[in-house]
């Protein structure tokens, strides 16, 4: 009797809460698994899905967003051993889970810290409140694969933004496995969209896309590519987060900068009652 041939898993893209193959049908091999190779059209489709999800996600209460993020952390905890089996160190998986919980806790507290009533001389109130920027394109760092990914996705979505993530082509399995976690949580489809493949193929499309409001270049290591992406982003005045330094400590306290950078402050004047 011949030996059984194992069925090789094919990891697909994550767009609009679903797992489509790349429209080009292409894939590449990583750790004995086929991983979809996203095209420019896939990137555009992901932006459409992210834009469609903005209204519902931004309009949800901060408390509800926090609940959903916490649910994602619960599901991530349940798949801890699966990430370890993929080669993610156990301490990194634990740190990623803890970080997701940390950001979930900020959902209904950030408006109190970053907004508030402003003192003015006159018979009216002046209130500043933070609002999401909209659709954010994110280039995930290669290492640490899972913790770095969580550290760029969670702060963007906890404040009401939706994201299109370009996963590192060298370490995509953590990203697509995280997509499976998100798909089985309560996160609405389109809030997080994940593309795998060549950064040089998908990220320029995202940087120049007129319906993307901000771009996070954290995972870009090529200085020339980063410069080109900033130039493309300037076409519609996207907010830009520059690449992280090579010695960035992802295990350190992340602070609030990633959340506040992807917020816009709305100021409202309201007359006082007589």
C-alpha positions in Angstrom: 0.0 0.0 0.0 1.4 3.4 -1.0 1.9 6.1 1.6 -0.9 8.7 1.9 -0.3 12.0 0.3 -1.0 14.8 2.8 -3.4 17.6 1.7 -1.4 20.8 1.6 -3.3 23.8 3.1 -3.9 26.8 0.9 -4.0 30.1 2.8 -6.3 32.6 1.1 -6.8 36.3 1.3 -9.1 37.9 3.9 -11.4 40.5 2.3 -14.8 41.6 3.5 -15.0 38.9 6.1 -14.5 36.2 3.5 -11.5 34.1 2.2 -11.2 34.6 -1.6 -8.3 33.3 -3.7 -6.3 36.0 -5.4 -8.2 37.1 -8.6 -5.0 36.2 -10.5 -5.0 32.6 -9.2 -1.4 32.9 -8.1 0.2 31.6 -4.9 3.6 31.0 -3.4 5.0 28.3 -1.1 5.8 29.1 2.6 6.5 26.3 5.1 4.9 23.6 3.0 1.7 25.7 2.5 0.3 27.5 -0.5 -0.2 31.2 0.2 -2.2 33.5 -2.1 -0.3 36.1 -4.0 -2.5 39.2 -4.0 -2.7 41.4 -7.0 -3.4 45.1 -7.5 -7.1 44.3 -8.1 -7.2 42.4 -4.8 -5.9 45.5 -3.1 -8.6 47.7 -4.6 -11.3 45.1 -3.6 -10.0 45.2 -0.1 -10.3 49.0 0.0 -13.9 48.7 -1.2 -14.7 46.3 1.6 -12.9 48.5 4.2 -14.8 51.6 3.0 -18.2 49.7 3.2 -17.4 48.7 6.8 -16.5 52.2 8.0 -20.0 53.5 8.7 -21.1 50.6 10.9 -17.8 50.2 12.7 -17.2 53.9 13.4 -20.8 54.3 14.4 -20.6 51.5 17.0 -20.2 52.5 20.6 -16.7 52.5 22.0 -18.0 49.9 24.6 -19.2 47.6 21.8 -15.9 47.9 20.0 -14.0 47.0 23.2 -16.2 43.9 23.7 -15.5 42.7 20.2 -11.8 43.3 20.5 -11.8 41.4 23.8 -13.7 38.5 22.0 -10.9 38.4 19.5 -8.4 38.1 22.3 -10.4 35.1 23.7 -10.3 33.4 20.3 -6.6 34.1 20.0 -6.0 32.5 23.4 -7.9 29.4 22.2 -5.6 29.1 19.2 -2.4 29.7 21.1 -0.9 26.3 20.3 -1.7 26.6 16.6 0.5 29.8 16.4 3.2 28.0 18.4 3.1 25.2 15.9 3.6 27.7 13.1 6.9 28.7 14.7 5.7 31.8 16.7 7.5 31.7 20.1 5.1 31.0 23.0 6.1 34.2 24.8 5.3 36.3 21.7 1.9 34.7 21.4 1.2 35.5 25.0 2.4 39.1 24.5 0.1 39.4 21.4 -2.9 38.2 23.4 -2.1 40.6 26.2 -1.6 43.5 23.9 -5.0 42.8 22.2 -6.7 42.9 25.6 -4.8 46.1 26.5 -6.1 47.9 23.4 -9.6 46.6 24.0 -9.5 48.3 27.4 -8.7 51.6 25.8 -11.8 51.7 23.5 -14.1 53.6 25.9 -11.3 55.5 27.7 -9.4 57.2 24.9 -12.2 59.8 24.2 -11.9 60.9 27.9 -8.1 61.2 27.6 -7.9 62.7 24.1 -11.1 64.8 24.0 -13.1 66.9 26.5 -14.6 70.3 27.2 -12.5 73.3 26.4 -12.7 76.5 28.5 -14.1 79.4 26.5 -15.4 82.9 27.4 -19.0 83.0 26.3 -22.4 81.5 26.8 -21.6 78.2 25.0 -19.9 74.9 25.4 -16.8 74.0 23.3 -16.3 70.3 23.0 -13.5 68.3 21.3 -14.1 64.7 20.5 -11.8 62.2 18.6 -13.1 60.6 15.5 -11.7 57.8 13.3 -9.7 58.8 10.2 -11.4 56.2 8.0 -9.7 53.6 5.9 -6.1 52.9 6.9 -3.6 50.9 4.8 -1.1 49.1 7.0 2.3 47.4 6.1 2.9 44.8 8.8 6.4 44.2 10.2 8.2 40.9 9.3 9.3 40.3 12.9 7.9 39.7 15.4 5.3 38.2 13.1 2.3 38.0 15.4 3.0 40.6 18.0 4.0 43.1 15.3 0.8 42.4 13.4 -1.4 42.8 16.5 0.5 46.0 17.4 -0.4 47.7 14.1 -4.0 46.4 13.6 -5.5 46.7 17.1 -4.7 50.4 17.6 -6.1 51.3 14.2 -9.5 49.5 14.6 -10.1 50.1 18.3 -10.7 53.8 17.5 -13.2 53.0 14.7 -11.0 52.9 11.6 -11.0 50.0 9.2 -7.8 48.5 7.8 -6.3 46.9 4.7 -3.2 45.0 5.9 -0.3 44.1 3.6 1.3 41.1 5.5 5.0 40.5 5.3 5.7 38.2 2.3 8.4 36.4 4.4 6.1 35.7 7.4 2.5 35.5 6.1 1.2 32.4 8.0 0.7 34.3 11.3 -1.3 36.9 9.4 -3.6 34.5 7.6 -4.1 32.4 10.8 -5.0 35.7 12.6 -7.5 36.2 9.8 -9.1 32.9 10.7 -9.3 34.1 14.3 -11.0 37.4 13.2 -13.4 35.5 11.0 -14.6 33.4 13.9 -15.0 36.3 16.3 -17.7 39.0 16.3 -15.7 41.4 14.2 -17.8 42.7 11.3 -16.7 41.8 7.8 -14.5 44.4 6.2 -13.1 46.0 9.4 -9.9 44.1 8.9 -8.7 42.9 5.4 -5.5 41.0 5.0 -3.4 40.7 1.8 -0.5 38.4 1.3 2.2 38.6 -1.4 4.7 41.1 -2.7 4.7 44.5 -1.0 5.9 46.1 -4.2 2.8 44.9 -6.0 0.0 45.8 -3.5 1.3 48.6 -1.3 1.9 51.3 -4.1 -1.8 50.7 -5.1 -2.9 51.3 -1.5 -0.6 54.4 -1.1 -2.0 56.0 -4.2 -5.6 55.0 -3.7 -7.9 58.0 -3.4 -10.3 56.2 -1.0 -7.5 55.4 1.6 -7.2 58.0 4.3 -4.0 57.0 6.0 -1.1 54.7 5.5 1.1 53.0 8.2 4.5 52.2 6.7 5.8 50.4 9.8 6.9 47.2 8.0 8.6 48.9 5.0 12.4 48.3 5.3 13.4 49.7 1.8 14.1 53.4 2.2 13.5 54.1 -1.5 10.2 52.2 -1.4 9.1 54.2 1.7 9.9 57.5 -0.1 8.0 56.5 -3.2 5.0 55.5 -1.0 5.0 58.8 0.8 5.0 60.6 -2.5 2.0 58.6 -3.7 0.2 59.2 -0.3 0.6 62.9 -0.7 -1.7 62.9 -3.8 -4.8 62.9 -1.5 -3.0 64.2 1.7 -3.0 60.8 3.4 -1.8 60.8 7.0 1.5 58.8 7.0 3.1 56.8 9.8 6.7 56.3 8.9 8.6 53.0 9.0 9.6 51.7 12.5 13.4 51.7 13.2 15.2 48.4 12.9 15.8 48.3 16.7 12.2 49.0 17.7 11.2 47.0 20.8 7.8 45.5 20.1 7.6 44.0 23.6 7.8 47.5 25.2 4.8 49.5 26.4 3.3 50.8 23.1 1.8 54.0 24.5 -1.0 55.9 22.9 0.7 57.3 19.8 -0.6 54.7 17.3 -4.1 55.3 18.4 -4.0 59.1 18.5 -2.2 59.4 15.2 -5.1 57.7 13.4 -7.7 60.0 15.0 -9.1 63.4 13.9 -10.4 65.8 16.4 -13.9 67.3 15.8 -14.7 70.5 17.8 -18.3 71.4 18.4 -19.8 74.7 19.7 -23.1 74.5 21.5 -25.0 77.3 23.2 -25.8 77.0 26.9 -29.4 76.8 28.0 -31.0 79.8 29.6 
